[in-house]
Amino acid sequence: MDIRLEDAQPENPFLFELYALTRADEVAAWGWGAEELEAFLAMQFRFQQQSYRMQYPEHRVQIVIADGRRVGKWHTAVHGNEKILVDIALLPDFRSMGIGTTLIRQLQEEARSAGLPLRLSVRTDNPARRLYERLGFGTVSTDELHARMRWTSLIDR
């Protein structure tokens, strides 16, 4: 599979569509009408983007392209002395195909080359947490919702 990244502005409509799809199961159970759901998701998306800009002023947002199709988003930053995987999201039909693994390994190589650790935060109930563990991330701390994880190259361990 040919996987590449394309720079994007946070306001790109595809990014909102992807965000809404990743929340579809959660919000469907609420029984809201389509207009209410769209307004709520649009508000939440704006808040998320604003939060990312505030936390990571020098962040990079990219669209994941697999075999010529837009299939996800990849959001990274360098903050202080760490490289950060801010967010990754893939369309449901493109999960468990190795796309995330490929991208994370590339990011690990970038972090290794720069001599930086790599960190991320993941919901404790997110199945992707097992992927991060398989790729060598260790849990630094947890709370009721999130696990904060960190990876360093073998040279640094």
PEPEHU-V864403 format. One record per residue. SS is DSSP state (H for helix, E for strand, C for the rest). PSI is psi in whole degrees, -180 to 180 (999 if undefined). OMEGA is omega in degrees with one decimal (NA if undefined). Layout:
ss=SS psi=PSI omega=OMEGA
ss=SS psi=PSI omega=OMEGA
This chain:
ss=C psi=133 omega=177.7
ss=C psi=115 omega=-178.6
ss=E psi=129 omega=176.1
ss=E psi=166 omega=-179.8
ss=E psi=141 omega=-179.8
ss=E psi=124 omega=179.3
ss=E psi=144 omega=-178.6
ss=C psi=155 omega=171.6
ss=C psi=145 omega=-179.1
ss=C psi=-21 omega=-178.9
ss=C psi=3 omega=-179.3
ss=C psi=127 omega=-177.6
ss=H psi=-33 omega=178.8
ss=H psi=-37 omega=-178.4
ss=H psi=-38 omega=176.0
ss=H psi=-43 omega=178.8
ss=H psi=-44 omega=179.1
ss=H psi=-44 omega=178.4
ss=H psi=-48 omega=-179.2
ss=H psi=-41 omega=178.9
ss=H psi=-37 omega=-179.1
ss=H psi=-18 omega=179.1
ss=H psi=-1 omega=-171.7
ss=H psi=-49 omega=-178.4
ss=H psi=-42 omega=-178.8
ss=H psi=-49 omega=-173.9
ss=H psi=-19 omega=-179.7
ss=H psi=-34 omega=-177.4
ss=C psi=-10 omega=-175.8
ss=C psi=-20 omega=179.0
ss=C psi=18 omega=179.0
ss=C psi=159 omega=174.4
ss=C psi=166 omega=-177.0
ss=H psi=-41 omega=-178.7
ss=H psi=-43 omega=179.6
ss=H psi=-43 omega=179.5
ss=H psi=-46 omega=-179.0
ss=H psi=-42 omega=179.0
ss=H psi=-43 omega=179.4
ss=H psi=-48 omega=-179.0
ss=H psi=-38 omega=177.5
ss=H psi=-42 omega=178.6
ss=H psi=-47 omega=179.8
ss=H psi=-40 omega=177.9
ss=H psi=-45 omega=178.3
ss=H psi=-43 omega=178.2
ss=H psi=-42 omega=179.3
ss=H psi=-47 omega=-178.9
ss=H psi=-40 omega=178.3
ss=H psi=-42 omega=178.7
ss=H psi=-45 omega=178.3
ss=H psi=-44 omega=-179.8
ss=H psi=-39 omega=-179.3
ss=H psi=-43 omega=-177.9
ss=H psi=-36 omega=-173.7
ss=C psi=78 omega=-176.5
ss=C psi=-29 omega=-177.8
ss=C psi=45 omega=-178.2
ss=C psi=165 omega=179.5
ss=E psi=126 omega=178.3
ss=E psi=130 omega=-179.8
ss=E psi=151 omega=174.3
ss=E psi=134 omega=178.4
ss=E psi=126 omega=178.5
ss=E psi=124 omega=177.1
ss=E psi=121 omega=-178.1
ss=C psi=43 omega=175.1
ss=C psi=-1 omega=-178.8
ss=E psi=141 omega=174.2
ss=E psi=120 omega=-174.2
ss=E psi=-6 omega=-179.3
ss=E psi=-173 omega=177.1
ss=E psi=153 omega=-176.8
ss=E psi=120 omega=-173.2
ss=E psi=117 omega=-176.4
ss=E psi=165 omega=177.6
ss=E psi=162 omega=166.0
ss=E psi=127 omega=-176.9
ss=E psi=115 omega=-176.3
ss=C psi=-124 omega=-179.1
ss=C psi=33 omega=179.3
ss=E psi=148 omega=168.7
ss=E psi=141 omega=-173.8
ss=E psi=131 omega=167.2
ss=E psi=100 omega=-175.4
ss=E psi=-46 omega=-176.6
ss=E psi=143 omega=170.3
ss=E psi=136 omega=176.2
ss=E psi=134 omega=178.2
ss=E psi=147 omega=173.8
ss=C psi=144 omega=-176.8
ss=H psi=-40 omega=-178.2
ss=H psi=-11 omega=-176.8
ss=H psi=11 omega=176.5
ss=C psi=158 omega=179.0
ss=C psi=32 omega=177.6
ss=C psi=4 omega=-179.9
ss=C psi=0 omega=-178.1
ss=H psi=-51 omega=179.4
ss=H psi=-43 omega=179.2
ss=H psi=-46 omega=179.5
ss=H psi=-47 omega=-177.9
ss=H psi=-41 omega=-179.7
ss=H psi=-41 omega=177.8
ss=H psi=-38 omega=176.5
ss=H psi=-41 omega=179.0
ss=H psi=-38 omega=175.9
ss=H psi=-40 omega=178.2
ss=H psi=-42 omega=176.5
ss=H psi=-44 omega=-179.9
ss=H psi=-44 omega=178.9
ss=H psi=-47 omega=-179.5
ss=H psi=-34 omega=179.7
ss=H psi=-7 omega=-178.2
ss=C psi=29 omega=-177.7
ss=C psi=146 omega=169.5
ss=E psi=163 omega=-179.2
ss=E psi=133 omega=178.7
ss=E psi=162 omega=178.0
ss=E psi=168 omega=174.2
ss=E psi=138 omega=-177.7
ss=E psi=145 omega=175.3
ss=E psi=140 omega=-176.7
ss=C psi=-25 omega=-179.6
ss=C psi=6 omega=-178.0
ss=C psi=125 omega=178.6
ss=C psi=-22 omega=178.9
ss=H psi=-20 omega=179.4
ss=H psi=-39 omega=178.3
ss=H psi=-38 omega=176.1
ss=H psi=-48 omega=-179.3
ss=H psi=-40 omega=177.9
ss=H psi=-42 omega=178.1
ss=H psi=-30 omega=-179.0
ss=C psi=9 omega=172.3
ss=C psi=7 omega=176.7
ss=C psi=139 omega=175.7
ss=E psi=148 omega=178.8
ss=E psi=127 omega=179.4
ss=E psi=-42 omega=178.6
ss=E psi=160 omega=176.8
ss=E psi=157 omega=168.1
ss=C psi=-167 omega=-175.3
ss=C psi=-19 omega=-178.0
ss=C psi=-36 omega=-169.8
ss=E psi=150 omega=169.1
ss=E psi=130 omega=174.1
ss=E psi=126 omega=-172.9
ss=E psi=154 omega=-177.2
ss=E psi=144 omega=176.0
ss=E psi=139 omega=170.0
ss=C psi=153 omega=-178.5
ss=C psi=159 omega=179.7
ss=C psi=-30 omega=179.6
ss=C psi=-36 omega=-175.6
ss=C psi=-11 omega=-173.2
ss=C psi=999 omega=NA
